Amino acid sequence: MNEITNPRIEKMNAQIDKTRAKIAELQAKLREQERQKKNLEDMEIVARFRSEQIGSIDALNLAKTDADLDATINTEIKKEDFNTYEAH
């Protein structure tokens, strides 16, 4: 079927595609920055353990709190990703 399309619609579709690509790029950049931040936080925690000789019970409690926080953050990010693509 040979469709005749409005050039303004084609232009708008191209802009939409460009915006979607930019959003995907920025989401990937955000995930990478969050990964880097997490690595820095982990290194800081390890350094603190070594310098303060935190006991193993305290270390486990800190790790659990950190894991709970990560799970909450990751859930929120996934909700944002879902909401971003849900509108399409």
N, C-alpha and C positions, 0 to 999 in steps of 0.2 A: 504494500500500500504506500503510495507516494503522498506524504503529508507536506503541506505548505505551512511553514512556521513563521511566526512573526519575528523579525530580527531583534526586536527589543526583548522578547521572551528568551531567545537564544543567548543574548548578552546577559540577561539576568541569571539564566542557568549557569553560564560560565562564571559569573561572580559568586554564585552559591557554591559551585564546585571549588573555587579558589578559597573561599572562606572555610569550607569544610576541611580542606587540606591544611590550612593554617591552624585550625583548631586541633587537628590530629597532631600536627607538629608541636604545638605548644603543650598539649597533654603529654606527649612523649618527653619533652624537655622538663616538664614539671615532675614527672615520675623519676627522671634521672636526678634532678636536684634533690628530691626527697630521699632517694637512695644514698646520695652523697652525704646529705645531712645526717642520715641514720648512721652511716659509717663513722662520721666525725663524732657523733654522740657516743657510739659504742667505744671508740678509742678513748674518749674522755672518761667514760665509766671505768674502763680497764685501768687507765692511768690513776684514777682516784682509788680504785681497789688496791693498787700496788703502793701508792703513797700513804694511804691511811690504814692499810692492812685491815680492810673491812672483813668482818667474820662471814663465814659461809651462809649463815641464816639470813643476815642482812643482805648479802649479795643475791640470794634467791628471792627475797622479797622485792628488791629493786628490779630484778629481771622480770618477775611476774607483773609488776606495775607497768613496766616498759612494754611488755608483750600485750597487756590489756589495752594500753594506749594505742599501740600500733594497729591492733585489730579494729579499734574504733575509728581511727583515721582512715584505714583502708576501706572500711565499710562506707564511710562518707564519700570517699573518692569514687568508689564504684557506683554509688547512688548518683553522683554528679555526672559520671560518664553515661549512665543509663538515661538520665534525664536529658542529656545533650542529644543523644541519638534517638530518644523516644519521640522527639518533636518532628523527626524526619519522616 
